[in-house]
Amino acid sequence: MARDPVCGMDVERTGPHLERDGAIYWFCSAGCRDEFAEGSRTKPLHRHRLPAEPRTARSNGATDGMRGT
């Protein structure tokens, strides 16, 4: 495993990558690789948003975070 230097995600060493100054950097996507290639980045710039957890129905018909009527 490696850590994408742009977004901080853990990634397999099989996807997009870039060699710079003798080091190989691995990325979660070509977009993160391209963003890194535009300049020297040493800390995460952004985080990918993960899908929200699905809301679960309650016995009164309300969902988490909502009041039943």
mmCIF file of the N, C-alpha and C atoms, coordinates in Angstrom:
data_MODEL
# 
_entry.id   MODEL 
# 
loop_
_atom_site.group_PDB 
_atom_site.id 
_atom_site.type_symbol 
_atom_site.label_atom_id 
_atom_site.label_alt_id 
_atom_site.label_comp_id 
_atom_site.label_asym_id 
_atom_site.label_entity_id 
_atom_site.label_seq_id 
_atom_site.pdbx_PDB_ins_code 
_atom_site.Cartn_x 
_atom_site.Cartn_y 
_atom_site.Cartn_z 
_atom_site.occupancy 
_atom_site.B_iso_or_equiv 
_atom_site.pdbx_formal_charge 
_atom_site.auth_seq_id 
_atom_site.auth_comp_id 
_atom_site.auth_asym_id 
_atom_site.auth_atom_id 
_atom_site.pdbx_PDB_model_num 
ATOM 1   N N  . MET A 1 1  ? 0.839   -1.184 0.000   1.00 0.00 ? 1  MET A N  1 
ATOM 2   C CA . MET A 1 1  ? 0.000   0.000  0.000   1.00 0.00 ? 1  MET A CA 1 
ATOM 3   C C  . MET A 1 1  ? 0.884   1.249  0.000   1.00 0.00 ? 1  MET A C  1 
ATOM 4   N N  . ALA A 1 2  ? 0.299   2.300  -0.530  1.00 0.00 ? 2  ALA A N  1 
ATOM 5   C CA . ALA A 1 2  ? 0.954   3.607  -0.545  1.00 0.00 ? 2  ALA A CA 1 
ATOM 6   C C  . ALA A 1 2  ? -0.101  4.650  -0.196  1.00 0.00 ? 2  ALA A C  1 
ATOM 7   N N  . ARG A 1 3  ? 0.330   5.862  0.084   1.00 0.00 ? 3  ARG A N  1 
ATOM 8   C CA . ARG A 1 3  ? -0.602  6.941  0.402   1.00 0.00 ? 3  ARG A CA 1 
ATOM 9   C C  . ARG A 1 3  ? -0.530  7.993  -0.697  1.00 0.00 ? 3  ARG A C  1 
ATOM 10  N N  . ASP A 1 4  ? -1.697  8.314  -1.256  1.00 0.00 ? 4  ASP A N  1 
ATOM 11  C CA . ASP A 1 4  ? -1.797  9.361  -2.273  1.00 0.00 ? 4  ASP A CA 1 
ATOM 12  C C  . ASP A 1 4  ? -1.363  10.676 -1.626  1.00 0.00 ? 4  ASP A C  1 
ATOM 13  N N  . PRO A 1 5  ? -0.315  11.347 -2.165  1.00 0.00 ? 5  PRO A N  1 
ATOM 14  C CA . PRO A 1 5  ? 0.169   12.579 -1.534  1.00 0.00 ? 5  PRO A CA 1 
ATOM 15  C C  . PRO A 1 5  ? -0.766  13.765 -1.726  1.00 0.00 ? 5  PRO A C  1 
ATOM 16  N N  . VAL A 1 6  ? -1.755  13.654 -2.588  1.00 0.00 ? 6  VAL A N  1 
ATOM 17  C CA . VAL A 1 6  ? -2.685  14.762 -2.822  1.00 0.00 ? 6  VAL A CA 1 
ATOM 18  C C  . VAL A 1 6  ? -3.885  14.688 -1.883  1.00 0.00 ? 6  VAL A C  1 
ATOM 19  N N  . CYS A 1 7  ? -4.556  13.529 -1.852  1.00 0.00 ? 7  CYS A N  1 
ATOM 20  C CA . CYS A 1 7  ? -5.789  13.425 -1.063  1.00 0.00 ? 7  CYS A CA 1 
ATOM 21  C C  . CYS A 1 7  ? -5.617  12.619 0.222   1.00 0.00 ? 7  CYS A C  1 
ATOM 22  N N  . GLY A 1 8  ? -4.496  11.901 0.363   1.00 0.00 ? 8  GLY A N  1 
ATOM 23  C CA . GLY A 1 8  ? -4.239  11.162 1.586   1.00 0.00 ? 8  GLY A CA 1 
ATOM 24  C C  . GLY A 1 8  ? -4.838  9.764  1.638   1.00 0.00 ? 8  GLY A C  1 
ATOM 25  N N  . MET A 1 9  ? -5.488  9.326  0.547   1.00 0.00 ? 9  MET A N  1 
ATOM 26  C CA . MET A 1 9  ? -6.087  7.989  0.535   1.00 0.00 ? 9  MET A CA 1 
ATOM 27  C C  . MET A 1 9  ? -5.006  6.916  0.469   1.00 0.00 ? 9  MET A C  1 
ATOM 28  N N  . ASP A 1 10 ? -5.272  5.763  1.089   1.00 0.00 ? 10 ASP A N  1 
ATOM 29  C CA . ASP A 1 10 ? -4.403  4.603  0.938   1.00 0.00 ? 10 ASP A CA 1 
ATOM 30  C C  . ASP A 1 10 ? -4.735  3.964  -0.401  1.00 0.00 ? 10 ASP A C  1 
ATOM 31  N N  . VAL A 1 11 ? -3.704  3.678  -1.202  1.00 0.00 ? 11 VAL A N  1 
ATOM 32  C CA . VAL A 1 11 ? -3.911  3.138  -2.551  1.00 0.00 ? 11 VAL A CA 1 
ATOM 33  C C  . VAL A 1 11 ? -2.988  1.950  -2.803  1.00 0.00 ? 11 VAL A C  1 
ATOM 34  N N  . GLU A 1 12 ? -3.422  1.075  -3.690  1.00 0.00 ? 12 GLU A N  1 
ATOM 35  C CA . GLU A 1 12 ? -2.585  -0.036 -4.142  1.00 0.00 ? 12 GLU A CA 1 
ATOM 36  C C  . GLU A 1 12 ? -1.501  0.512  -5.073  1.00 0.00 ? 12 GLU A C  1 
ATOM 37  N N  . ARG A 1 13 ? -0.390  -0.172 -5.146  1.00 0.00 ? 13 ARG A N  1 
ATOM 38  C CA . ARG A 1 13 ? 0.706   0.256  -6.018  1.00 0.00 ? 13 ARG A CA 1 
ATOM 39  C C  . ARG A 1 13 ? 0.541   -0.346 -7.412  1.00 0.00 ? 13 ARG A C  1 
ATOM 40  N N  . THR A 1 14 ? -0.659  -0.211 -7.952  1.00 0.00 ? 14 THR A N  1 
ATOM 41  C CA . THR A 1 14 ? -0.943  -0.748 -9.288  1.00 0.00 ? 14 THR A CA 1 
ATOM 42  C C  . THR A 1 14 ? -1.590  0.292  -10.195 1.00 0.00 ? 14 THR A C  1 
ATOM 43  N N  . GLY A 1 15 ? -1.967  1.444  -9.646  1.00 0.00 ? 15 GLY A N  1 
ATOM 44  C CA . GLY A 1 15 ? -2.701  2.448  -10.411 1.00 0.00 ? 15 GLY A CA 1 
ATOM 45  C C  . GLY A 1 15 ? -1.808  3.565  -10.914 1.00 0.00 ? 15 GLY A C  1 
ATOM 46  N N  . PRO A 1 16 ? -2.406  4.729  -11.092 1.00 0.00 ? 16 PRO A N  1 
ATOM 47  C CA . PRO A 1 16 ? -1.639  5.873  -11.591 1.00 0.00 ? 16 PRO A CA 1 
ATOM 48  C C  . PRO A 1 16 ? -0.465  6.193  -10.670 1.00 0.00 ? 16 PRO A C  1 
ATOM 49  N N  . HIS A 1 17 ? 0.665   6.517  -11.278 1.00 0.00 ? 17 HIS A N  1 
ATOM 50  C CA . HIS A 1 17 ? 1.845   6.857  -10.491 1.00 0.00 ? 17 HIS A CA 1 
ATOM 51  C C  . HIS A 1 17 ? 2.697   7.861  -11.256 1.00 0.00 ? 17 HIS A C  1 
ATOM 52  N N  . LEU A 1 18 ? 3.665   8.418  -10.559 1.00 0.00 ? 18 LEU A N  1 
ATOM 53  C CA . LEU A 1 18 ? 4.543   9.424  -11.136 1.00 0.00 ? 18 LEU A CA 1 
ATOM 54  C C  . LEU A 1 18 ? 5.894   9.318  -10.448 1.00 0.00 ? 18 LEU A C  1 
ATOM 55  N N  . GLU A 1 19 ? 6.953   9.386  -11.221 1.00 0.00 ? 19 GLU A N  1 
ATOM 56  C CA . GLU A 1 19 ? 8.295   9.380  -10.646 1.00 0.00 ? 19 GLU A CA 1 
ATOM 57  C C  . GLU A 1 19 ? 8.823   10.801 -10.634 1.00 0.00 ? 19 GLU A C  1 
ATOM 58  N N  . ARG A 1 20 ? 9.332   11.211 -9.460  1.00 0.00 ? 20 ARG A N  1 
ATOM 59  C CA . ARG A 1 20 ? 9.879   12.559 -9.327  1.00 0.00 ? 20 ARG A CA 1 
ATOM 60  C C  . ARG A 1 20 ? 11.067  12.496 -8.387  1.00 0.00 ? 20 ARG A C  1 
ATOM 61  N N  . ASP A 1 21 ? 12.185  13.037 -8.828  1.00 0.00 ? 21 ASP A N  1 
ATOM 62  C CA . ASP A 1 21 ? 13.403  13.094 -8.007  1.00 0.00 ? 21 ASP A CA 1 
ATOM 63  C C  . ASP A 1 21 ? 13.781  11.737 -7.440  1.00 0.00 ? 21 ASP A C  1 
ATOM 64  N N  . GLY A 1 22 ? 13.627  10.682 -8.228  1.00 0.00 ? 22 GLY A N  1 
ATOM 65  C CA . GLY A 1 22 ? 14.013  9.341  -7.821  1.00 0.00 ? 22 GLY A CA 1 
ATOM 66  C C  . GLY A 1 22 ? 13.004  8.615  -6.955  1.00 0.00 ? 22 GLY A C  1 
ATOM 67  N N  . ALA A 1 23 ? 11.881  9.246  -6.633  1.00 0.00 ? 23 ALA A N  1 
ATOM 68  C CA . ALA A 1 23 ? 10.840  8.610  -5.819  1.00 0.00 ? 23 ALA A CA 1 
ATOM 69  C C  . ALA A 1 23 ? 9.615   8.341  -6.693  1.00 0.00 ? 23 ALA A C  1 
ATOM 70  N N  . ILE A 1 24 ? 8.909   7.254  -6.394  1.00 0.00 ? 24 ILE A N  1 
ATOM 71  C CA . ILE A 1 24 ? 7.681   6.937  -7.111  1.00 0.00 ? 24 ILE A CA 1 
ATOM 72  C C  . ILE A 1 24 ? 6.504   7.257  -6.204  1.00 0.00 ? 24 ILE A C  1 
ATOM 73  N N  . TYR A 1 25 ? 5.581   8.065  -6.700  1.00 0.00 ? 25 TYR A N  1 
ATOM 74  C CA . TYR A 1 25 ? 4.375   8.450  -5.971  1.00 0.00 ? 25 TYR A CA 1 
ATOM 75  C C  . TYR A 1 25 ? 3.189   7.745  -6.615  1.00 0.00 ? 25 TYR A C  1 
ATOM 76  N N  . TRP A 1 26 ? 2.299   7.207  -5.795  1.00 0.00 ? 26 TRP A N  1 
ATOM 77  C CA . TRP A 1 26 ? 1.118   6.475  -6.255  1.00 0.00 ? 26 TRP A CA 1 
ATOM 78  C C  . TRP A 1 26 ? -0.131  7.277  -5.932  1.00 0.00 ? 26 TRP A C  1 
ATOM 79  N N  . PHE A 1 27 ? -1.150  7.182  -6.806  1.00 0.00 ? 27 PHE A N  1 
ATOM 80  C CA . PHE A 1 27 ? -2.338  8.014  -6.688  1.00 0.00 ? 27 PHE A CA 1 
ATOM 81  C C  . PHE A 1 27 ? -3.607  7.190  -6.829  1.00 0.00 ? 27 PHE A C  1 
ATOM 82  N N  . CYS A 1 28 ? -4.712  7.723  -6.275  1.00 0.00 ? 28 CYS A N  1 
ATOM 83  C CA . CYS A 1 28 ? -6.001  7.048  -6.377  1.00 0.00 ? 28 CYS A CA 1 
ATOM 84  C C  . CYS A 1 28 ? -6.622  7.255  -7.752  1.00 0.00 ? 28 CYS A C  1 
ATOM 85  N N  . SER A 1 29 ? -6.219  8.303  -8.452  1.00 0.00 ? 29 SER A N  1 
ATOM 86  C CA . SER A 1 29 ? -6.808  8.612  -9.758  1.00 0.00 ? 29 SER A CA 1 
ATOM 87  C C  . SER A 1 29 ? -5.827  9.435  -10.582 1.00 0.00 ? 29 SER A C  1 
ATOM 88  N N  . ALA A 1 30 ? -6.113  9.498  -11.883 1.00 0.00 ? 30 ALA A N  1 
ATOM 89  C CA . ALA A 1 30 ? -5.300  10.329 -12.770 1.00 0.00 ? 30 ALA A CA 1 
ATOM 90  C C  . ALA A 1 30 ? -5.443  11.799 -12.386 1.00 0.00 ? 30 ALA A C  1 
ATOM 91  N N  . GLY A 1 31 ? -6.615  12.184 -11.853 1.00 0.00 ? 31 GLY A N  1 
ATOM 92  C CA . GLY A 1 31 ? -6.824  13.567 -11.440 1.00 0.00 ? 31 GLY A CA 1 
ATOM 93  C C  . GLY A 1 31 ? -5.879  13.982 -10.324 1.00 0.00 ? 31 GLY A C  1 
ATOM 94  N N  . CYS A 1 32 ? -5.721  13.113 -9.326  1.00 0.00 ? 32 CYS A N  1 
ATOM 95  C CA . CYS A 1 32 ? -4.786  13.415 -8.237  1.00 0.00 ? 32 CYS A CA 1 
ATOM 96  C C  . CYS A 1 32 ? -3.352  13.428 -8.763  1.00 0.00 ? 32 CYS A C  1 
ATOM 97  N N  . ARG A 1 33 ? -3.028  12.500 -9.651  1.00 0.00 ? 33 ARG A N  1 
ATOM 98  C CA . ARG A 1 33 ? -1.681  12.475 -10.235 1.00 0.00 ? 33 ARG A CA 1 
ATOM 99  C C  . ARG A 1 33 ? -1.410  13.777 -10.989 1.00 0.00 ? 33 ARG A C  1 
ATOM 100 N N  . ASP A 1 34 ? -2.376  14.231 -11.798 1.00 0.00 ? 34 ASP A N  1 
ATOM 101 C CA . ASP A 1 34 ? -2.196  15.455 -12.570 1.00 0.00 ? 34 ASP A CA 1 
ATOM 102 C C  . ASP A 1 34 ? -2.062  16.676 -11.668 1.00 0.00 ? 34 ASP A C  1 
ATOM 103 N N  . GLU A 1 35 ? -2.848  16.704 -10.583 1.00 0.00 ? 35 GLU A N  1 
ATOM 104 C CA . GLU A 1 35 ? -2.766  17.815 -9.633  1.00 0.00 ? 35 GLU A CA 1 
ATOM 105 C C  . GLU A 1 35 ? -1.385  17.860 -8.989  1.00 0.00 ? 35 GLU A C  1 
ATOM 106 N N  . PHE A 1 36 ? -0.852  16.690 -8.637  1.00 0.00 ? 36 PHE A N  1 
ATOM 107 C CA . PHE A 1 36 ? 0.475   16.608 -8.038  1.00 0.00 ? 36 PHE A CA 1 
ATOM 108 C C  . PHE A 1 36 ? 1.542   17.054 -9.041  1.00 0.00 ? 36 PHE A C  1 
ATOM 109 N N  . ALA A 1 37 ? 1.381   16.648 -10.301 1.00 0.00 ? 37 ALA A N  1 
ATOM 110 C CA . ALA A 1 37 ? 2.366   16.958 -11.331 1.00 0.00 ? 37 ALA A CA 1 
ATOM 111 C C  . ALA A 1 37 ? 2.453   18.457 -11.610 1.00 0.00 ? 37 ALA A C  1 
ATOM 112 N N  . GLU A 1 38 ? 1.383   19.197 -11.322 1.00 0.00 ? 38 GLU A N  1 
ATOM 113 C CA . GLU A 1 38 ? 1.370   20.640 -11.572 1.00 0.00 ? 38 GLU A CA 1 
ATOM 114 C C  . GLU A 1 38 ? 2.281   21.409 -10.627 1.00 0.00 ? 38 GLU A C  1 
ATOM 115 N N  . GLY A 1 39 ? 2.611   20.833 -9.484  1.00 0.00 ? 39 GLY A N  1 
ATOM 116 C CA . GLY A 1 39 ? 3.484   21.521 -8.532  1.00 0.00 ? 39 GLY A CA 1 
ATOM 117 C C  . GLY A 1 39 ? 3.975   20.565 -7.476  1.00 0.00 ? 39 GLY A C  1 
ATOM 118 N N  . SER A 1 40 ? 4.946   20.993 -6.715  1.00 0.00 ? 40 SER A N  1 
ATOM 119 C CA . SER A 1 40 ? 5.498   20.151 -5.663  1.00 0.00 ? 40 SER A CA 1 
ATOM 120 C C  . SER A 1 40 ? 4.604   20.228 -4.437  1.00 0.00 ? 40 SER A C  1 
ATOM 121 N N  . ARG A 1 41 ? 3.940   19.136 -4.098  1.00 0.00 ? 41 ARG A N  1 
ATOM 122 C CA . ARG A 1 41 ? 3.024   19.088 -2.964  1.00 0.00 ? 41 ARG A CA 1 
ATOM 123 C C  . ARG A 1 41 ? 3.602   18.148 -1.915  1.00 0.00 ? 41 ARG A C  1 
ATOM 124 N N  . THR A 1 42 ? 3.633   18.589 -0.669  1.00 0.00 ? 42 THR A N  1 
ATOM 125 C CA . THR A 1 42 ? 4.174   17.739 0.389   1.00 0.00 ? 42 THR A CA 1 
ATOM 126 C C  . THR A 1 42 ? 3.136   17.404 1.443   1.00 0.00 ? 42 THR A C  1 
ATOM 127 N N  . LYS A 1 43 ? 1.931   17.981 1.357   1.00 0.00 ? 43 LYS A N  1 
ATOM 128 C CA . LYS A 1 43 ? 0.873   17.645 2.309   1.00 0.00 ? 43 LYS A CA 1 
ATOM 129 C C  . LYS A 1 43 ? -0.434  17.469 1.547   1.00 0.00 ? 43 LYS A C  1 
ATOM 130 N N  . PRO A 1 44 ? -1.377  16.734 2.101   1.00 0.00 ? 44 PRO A N  1 
ATOM 131 C CA . PRO A 1 44 ? -2.647  16.530 1.409   1.00 0.00 ? 44 PRO A CA 1 
ATOM 132 C C  . PRO A 1 44 ? -3.328  17.857 1.091   1.00 0.00 ? 44 PRO A C  1 
ATOM 133 N N  . LEU A 1 45 ? -3.855  17.983 -0.135  1.00 0.00 ? 45 LEU A N  1 
ATOM 134 C CA . LEU A 1 45 ? -4.525  19.196 -0.564  1.00 0.00 ? 45 LEU A CA 1 
ATOM 135 C C  . LEU A 1 45 ? -6.031  19.114 -0.384  1.00 0.00 ? 45 LEU A C  1 
ATOM 136 N N  . HIS A 1 46 ? -6.590  17.944 -0.576  1.00 0.00 ? 46 HIS A N  1 
ATOM 137 C CA . HIS A 1 46 ? -8.036  17.772 -0.444  1.00 0.00 ? 46 HIS A CA 1 
ATOM 138 C C  . HIS A 1 46 ? -8.324  16.341 -0.038  1.00 0.00 ? 46 HIS A C  1 
ATOM 139 N N  . ARG A 1 47 ? -9.519  16.111 0.393   1.00 0.00 ? 47 ARG A N  1 
ATOM 140 C CA . ARG A 1 47 ? -9.965  14.767 0.750   1.00 0.00 ? 47 ARG A CA 1 
ATOM 141 C C  . ARG A 1 47 ? -11.135 14.412 -0.132  1.00 0.00 ? 47 ARG A C  1 
ATOM 142 N N  . HIS A 1 48 ? -11.166 13.193 -0.597  1.00 0.00 ? 48 HIS A N  1 
ATOM 143 C CA . HIS A 1 48 ? -12.319 12.732 -1.363  1.00 0.00 ? 48 HIS A CA 1 
ATOM 144 C C  . HIS A 1 48 ? -13.469 12.513 -0.402  1.00 0.00 ? 48 HIS A C  1 
ATOM 145 N N  . ARG A 1 49 ? -14.660 12.852 -0.808  1.00 0.00 ? 49 ARG A N  1 
ATOM 146 C CA . ARG A 1 49 ? -15.837 12.643 0.031   1.00 0.00 ? 49 ARG A CA 1 
ATOM 147 C C  . ARG A 1 49 ? -16.336 11.226 -0.166  1.00 0.00 ? 49 ARG A C  1 
ATOM 148 N N  . LEU A 1 50 ? -16.540 10.536 0.927   1.00 0.00 ? 50 LEU A N  1 
ATOM 149 C CA . LEU A 1 50 ? -17.075 9.182  0.875   1.00 0.00 ? 50 LEU A CA 1 
ATOM 150 C C  . LEU A 1 50 ? -18.592 9.253  0.853   1.00 0.00 ? 50 LEU A C  1 
ATOM 151 N N  . PRO A 1 51 ? -19.254 8.276  0.250   1.00 0.00 ? 51 PRO A N  1 
ATOM 152 C CA . PRO A 1 51 ? -20.721 8.284  0.257   1.00 0.00 ? 51 PRO A CA 1 
ATOM 153 C C  . PRO A 1 51 ? -21.247 8.272  1.683   1.00 0.00 ? 51 PRO A C  1 
ATOM 154 N N  . ALA A 1 52 ? -22.347 8.965  1.896   1.00 0.00 ? 52 ALA A N  1 
ATOM 155 C CA . ALA A 1 52 ? -22.955 9.008  3.224   1.00 0.00 ? 52 ALA A CA 1 
ATOM 156 C C  . ALA A 1 52 ? -23.533 7.652  3.574   1.00 0.00 ? 52 ALA A C  1 
ATOM 157 N N  . GLU A 1 53 ? -23.543 7.354  4.871   1.00 0.00 ? 53 GLU A N  1 
ATOM 158 C CA . GLU A 1 53 ? -24.154 6.107  5.341   1.00 0.00 ? 53 GLU A CA 1 
ATOM 159 C C  . GLU A 1 53 ? -25.658 6.171  5.075   1.00 0.00 ? 53 GLU A C  1 
ATOM 160 N N  . PRO A 1 54 ? -26.249 5.077  4.640   1.00 0.00 ? 54 PRO A N  1 
ATOM 161 C CA . PRO A 1 54 ? -27.701 5.100  4.418   1.00 0.00 ? 54 PRO A CA 1 
ATOM 162 C C  . PRO A 1 54 ? -28.433 5.278  5.737   1.00 0.00 ? 54 PRO A C  1 
ATOM 163 N N  . ARG A 1 55 ? -29.540 5.993  5.678   1.00 0.00 ? 55 ARG A N  1 
ATOM 164 C CA . ARG A 1 55 ? -30.348 6.189  6.889   1.00 0.00 ? 55 ARG A CA 1 
ATOM 165 C C  . ARG A 1 55 ? -31.191 4.949  7.114   1.00 0.00 ? 55 ARG A C  1 
ATOM 166 N N  . THR A 1 56 ? -31.375 4.621  8.368   1.00 0.00 ? 56 THR A N  1 
ATOM 167 C CA . THR A 1 56 ? -32.156 3.429  8.700   1.00 0.00 ? 56 THR A CA 1 
ATOM 168 C C  . THR A 1 56 ? -33.533 3.834  9.183   1.00 0.00 ? 56 THR A C  1 
ATOM 169 N N  . ALA A 1 57 ? -34.532 3.062  8.823   1.00 0.00 ? 57 ALA A N  1 
ATOM 170 C CA . ALA A 1 57 ? -35.907 3.358  9.232   1.00 0.00 ? 57 ALA A CA 1 
ATOM 171 C C  . ALA A 1 57 ? -36.106 2.967  10.691  1.00 0.00 ? 57 ALA A C  1 
ATOM 172 N N  . ARG A 1 58 ? -36.844 3.767  11.399  1.00 0.00 ? 58 ARG A N  1 
ATOM 173 C CA . ARG A 1 58 ? -37.188 3.468  12.785  1.00 0.00 ? 58 ARG A CA 1 
ATOM 174 C C  . ARG A 1 58 ? -38.607 2.930  12.830  1.00 0.00 ? 58 ARG A C  1 
ATOM 175 N N  . SER A 1 59 ? -38.986 2.372  13.957  1.00 0.00 ? 59 SER A N  1 
ATOM 176 C CA . SER A 1 59 ? -40.309 1.750  14.078  1.00 0.00 ? 59 SER A CA 1 
ATOM 177 C C  . SER A 1 59 ? -41.448 2.754  13.905  1.00 0.00 ? 59 SER A C  1 
ATOM 178 N N  . ASN A 1 60 ? -41.185 4.043  14.168  1.00 0.00 ? 60 ASN A N  1 
ATOM 179 C CA . ASN A 1 60 ? -42.244 5.038  14.005  1.00 0.00 ? 60 ASN A CA 1 
ATOM 180 C C  . ASN A 1 60 ? -42.273 5.628  12.594  1.00 0.00 ? 60 ASN A C  1 
ATOM 181 N N  . GLY A 1 61 ? -41.460 5.080  11.704  1.00 0.00 ? 61 GLY A N  1 
ATOM 182 C CA . GLY A 1 61 ? -41.444 5.533  10.313  1.00 0.00 ? 61 GLY A CA 1 
ATOM 183 C C  . GLY A 1 61 ? -40.441 6.640  10.041  1.00 0.00 ? 61 GLY A C  1 
ATOM 184 N N  . ALA A 1 62 ? -39.849 7.197  11.095  1.00 0.00 ? 62 ALA A N  1 
ATOM 185 C CA . ALA A 1 62 ? -38.859 8.263  10.898  1.00 0.00 ? 62 ALA A CA 1 
ATOM 186 C C  . ALA A 1 62 ? -37.514 7.634  10.543  1.00 0.00 ? 62 ALA A C  1 
ATOM 187 N N  . THR A 1 63 ? -36.647 8.430  9.967   1.00 0.00 ? 63 THR A N  1 
ATOM 188 C CA . THR A 1 63 ? -35.293 7.974  9.677   1.00 0.00 ? 63 THR A CA 1 
ATOM 189 C C  . THR A 1 63 ? -34.346 8.700  10.616  1.00 0.00 ? 63 THR A C  1 
ATOM 190 N N  . ASP A 1 64 ? -33.141 8.162  10.761  1.00 0.00 ? 64 ASP A N  1 
ATOM 191 C CA . ASP A 1 64 ? -32.137 8.787  11.628  1.00 0.00 ? 64 ASP A CA 1 
ATOM 192 C C  . ASP A 1 64 ? -31.989 10.255 11.264  1.00 0.00 ? 64 ASP A C  1 
ATOM 193 N N  . GLY A 1 65 ? -31.924 11.111 12.251  1.00 0.00 ? 65 GLY A N  1 
ATOM 194 C CA . GLY A 1 65 ? -31.749 12.523 12.020  1.00 0.00 ? 65 GLY A CA 1 
ATOM 195 C C  . GLY A 1 65 ? -33.039 13.260 11.720  1.00 0.00 ? 65 GLY A C  1 
ATOM 196 N N  . MET A 1 66 ? -34.158 12.576 11.695  1.00 0.00 ? 66 MET A N  1 
ATOM 197 C CA . MET A 1 66 ? -35.444 13.206 11.401  1.00 0.00 ? 66 MET A CA 1 
ATOM 198 C C  . MET A 1 66 ? -36.443 12.835 12.486  1.00 0.00 ? 66 MET A C  1 
ATOM 199 N N  . ARG A 1 67 ? -37.334 13.733 12.781  1.00 0.00 ? 67 ARG A N  1 
ATOM 200 C CA . ARG A 1 67 ? -38.364 13.460 13.776  1.00 0.00 ? 67 ARG A CA 1 
ATOM 201 C C  . ARG A 1 67 ? -39.567 12.804 13.123  1.00 0.00 ? 67 ARG A C  1 
ATOM 202 N N  . GLY A 1 68 ? -40.179 11.868 13.837  1.00 0.00 ? 68 GLY A N  1 
ATOM 203 C CA . GLY A 1 68 ? -41.416 11.255 13.358  1.00 0.00 ? 68 GLY A CA 1 
ATOM 204 C C  . GLY A 1 68 ? -42.598 12.175 13.600  1.00 0.00 ? 68 GLY A C  1 
ATOM 205 N N  . THR A 1 69 ? -43.619 12.058 12.797  1.00 0.00 ? 69 THR A N  1 
ATOM 206 C CA . THR A 1 69 ? -44.782 12.927 12.980  1.00 0.00 ? 69 THR A CA 1 
ATOM 207 C C  . THR A 1 69 ? -45.974 12.148 13.462  1.00 0.00 ? 69 THR A C  1 
# 
